[in-house]
Amino acid sequence: MPIFETGPAGLILTALIAYLMGSIPFGLVLTRVFNLGDLRKIGSGNIGATNVLRTGNKAAAAATLVLDAAKGAVAVLIARAAFAEDAVQLAALMALLGHCFPVWLRFKGGKGVATFLGVLLALSFPVGLAACGTWLVFALVSRISSIGALGAAASAPVWMLFLGGSRMFVLGVVMTALVILRHRTNIQRIMAGTESQIGRK
């Protein structure tokens, strides 16, 4: 865990900015821009890139993935430019919470995978890159996005220990637990053999 160096005002400001950035529902915004309908009434109803892909619009899905990752990364980088490591880790957590529980959508947000990966890339590029690679391998092998997400989330704390991010280990465990919790219904469907494959509506 980091040493607490940032004052209360700085931590509060960091938490607020990171949460608000994380809470921007890019998937919902982009599906409306592309005139694809209300994303919450399509597929799983989730606001993330995987559900955007179910609309059949790959450009909208790719843009959602990039922007959801970017908002987490930018929140972390802003905190790093302004404050100490404690604020940086707080920004990471709050950006992820913002995506999962956005105030604008009555706290019914996404599952956090893209934002989680974006946050990791900003916290430690090697760790983030390793987690992205883990997602890619699991997703390609299984053809199931949620398995890729769970693999990436579960591997993140391990990558932190091996790639010089041990100071972030507690944060990594907390964020991993959140991502896994958000995928509890996916886990049930995986166990039942009914989880949909990538690209299938």
C-alpha positions in Angstrom: 0.0 0.0 0.0 1.2 3.6 -0.6 2.3 6.0 2.1 -0.4 8.6 2.7 1.2 11.8 1.5 -1.7 13.8 -0.1 -3.8 16.0 2.1 -7.6 15.3 2.6 -8.6 18.0 0.1 -6.4 16.6 -2.6 -7.7 13.1 -2.0 -11.3 14.2 -2.0 -10.7 16.2 -5.3 -9.0 13.2 -6.8 -11.8 10.8 -5.8 -14.5 13.1 -7.2 -12.7 13.8 -10.6 -11.8 10.2 -11.1 -15.3 8.9 -10.3 -17.0 11.4 -12.6 -14.5 10.6 -15.4 -15.1 6.9 -14.9 -18.9 7.3 -14.8 -19.1 8.6 -18.4 -21.1 5.9 -20.2 -19.4 5.9 -23.5 -21.1 2.8 -24.8 -24.5 4.4 -24.2 -23.4 7.7 -25.8 -21.9 6.0 -28.8 -24.9 3.8 -29.6 -27.0 6.9 -29.6 -24.6 8.8 -31.8 -24.6 5.8 -34.2 -28.3 5.6 -34.0 -28.2 2.0 -32.7 -30.9 2.3 -30.1 -30.9 2.1 -26.3 -28.0 -0.1 -25.4 -29.7 -1.1 -22.1 -32.4 -2.8 -24.2 -29.9 -4.7 -26.4 -28.3 -8.1 -25.7 -27.3 -8.2 -22.0 -28.3 -4.6 -21.4 -24.7 -3.9 -20.3 -23.1 -0.6 -21.4 -19.7 -2.0 -22.2 -17.9 -2.7 -25.5 -18.9 -6.4 -25.7 -22.6 -5.5 -25.7 -22.1 -2.7 -28.1 -20.6 -5.3 -30.5 -23.9 -7.1 -30.3 -25.5 -4.2 -32.2 -23.3 -5.3 -35.2 -21.4 -2.0 -35.3 -17.7 -2.9 -34.9 -16.6 0.7 -35.1 -18.9 1.7 -32.2 -17.7 -1.3 -30.2 -14.0 -0.5 -30.8 -14.6 3.2 -29.9 -16.3 2.2 -26.7 -13.5 -0.1 -25.7 -10.8 2.6 -26.3 -12.7 5.3 -24.6 -13.7 3.2 -21.6 -10.0 2.3 -21.2 -8.9 5.9 -21.8 -11.1 7.5 -19.2 -9.5 5.2 -16.5 -6.0 5.9 -17.7 -6.5 9.6 -17.9 -7.9 9.8 -14.4 -4.8 8.0 -13.1 -2.4 10.2 -15.1 -4.1 13.4 -13.9 -3.7 12.2 -10.3 -0.1 11.3 -10.9 0.6 14.8 -12.3 -1.0 16.6 -9.4 -0.4 14.4 -6.3 1.4 11.5 -4.7 1.1 7.8 -5.1 -1.8 7.5 -2.6 -3.9 9.8 -4.8 -2.9 7.9 -7.9 -4.2 4.6 -6.5 -7.3 6.2 -5.2 -8.0 7.6 -8.7 -7.6 4.2 -10.2 -10.2 2.7 -7.8 -12.6 5.6 -8.1 -12.5 5.5 -11.9 -13.4 1.8 -11.9 -16.2 2.4 -9.4 -17.5 5.2 -11.5 -17.8 3.0 -14.5 -19.4 0.2 -12.6 -21.7 2.4 -10.6 -22.4 5.7 -12.5 -24.6 8.2 -10.8 -26.1 9.2 -14.2 -27.5 5.7 -14.7 -28.8 5.1 -11.1 -25.6 3.3 -10.3 -26.2 0.6 -12.9 -23.1 0.6 -15.0 -20.7 -1.7 -16.8 -18.6 -4.6 -15.7 -15.4 -2.6 -15.7 -13.1 -4.6 -17.9 -11.9 -1.9 -20.3 -11.6 0.7 -17.6 -9.7 -1.8 -15.4 -7.2 -2.5 -18.2 -6.9 1.2 -18.9 -6.2 1.9 -15.2 -3.6 -0.8 -15.1 -1.8 0.5 -18.2 -1.5 4.0 -16.6 -0.5 2.6 -13.2 2.2 0.3 -14.6 2.5 -0.2 -18.4 4.2 -3.6 -18.1 1.4 -4.9 -15.7 -1.3 -3.4 -17.9 0.2 -4.9 -21.1 0.5 -8.3 -19.4 -3.1 -8.2 -18.3 -4.3 -7.2 -21.8 -2.3 -10.1 -23.2 -3.9 -12.4 -20.7 -7.3 -11.2 -21.8 -6.5 -11.7 -25.4 -5.2 -15.3 -24.9 -8.2 -16.4 -22.8 -10.7 -14.7 -25.1 -9.2 -16.2 -28.3 -9.0 -19.7 -26.9 -12.5 -19.7 -25.4 -14.2 -17.3 -27.8 -16.0 -15.9 -24.7 -15.3 -12.3 -23.7 -16.1 -12.9 -20.0 -13.6 -15.7 -19.7 -11.0 -13.3 -21.1 -12.1 -10.6 -18.6 -12.0 -13.0 -15.6 -8.6 -14.3 -16.7 -7.2 -10.8 -17.0 -8.6 -9.7 -13.7 -7.4 -12.8 -11.8 -3.9 -12.4 -13.3 -3.5 -8.7 -12.5 -2.3 -9.1 -8.9 0.1 -11.8 -9.9 1.6 -9.6 -12.7 2.0 -6.8 -10.1 4.2 -9.0 -8.0 6.3 -10.2 -10.9 6.6 -7.0 -12.9 7.5 -4.5 -10.2 4.0 -3.4 -9.1 4.0 -4.9 -5.6 3.2 -1.5 -4.1 -0.2 -1.7 -5.9 -0.9 -5.3 -4.9 -3.7 -4.5 -2.4 -5.3 -2.2 -4.9 -5.0 -4.9 -7.5 -6.7 -7.4 -5.3 -9.6 -5.0 -4.6 -10.1 -4.1 -8.3 -9.9 -7.8 -9.3 -12.5 -8.7 -6.7 -14.8 -5.9 -8.0 -14.5 -7.1 -11.6 -15.1 -10.7 -10.7 -18.1 -9.6 -8.6 -19.5 -7.7 -11.6 -19.2 -10.9 -13.6 -21.1 -13.2 -11.2 -24.0 -13.8 -13.6 -21.5 -14.5 -16.4 -19.8 -17.0 -14.2 -23.1 -18.8 -13.6 -23.7 -18.9 -17.4 -20.2 -20.2 -18.0 -20.7 -23.0 -15.5 -24.1 -23.8 -17.2 -22.5 -23.7 -20.7 -24.9 -20.9 -21.8 -22.5 -18.0 -22.0 -22.6 -16.3 -25.4 -19.5 -16.2 -27.6 -17.8 -13.0 -29.0 -19.7 -11.4 -31.8 -22.9 -13.4 -31.3 -26.0 -11.3 -30.6 
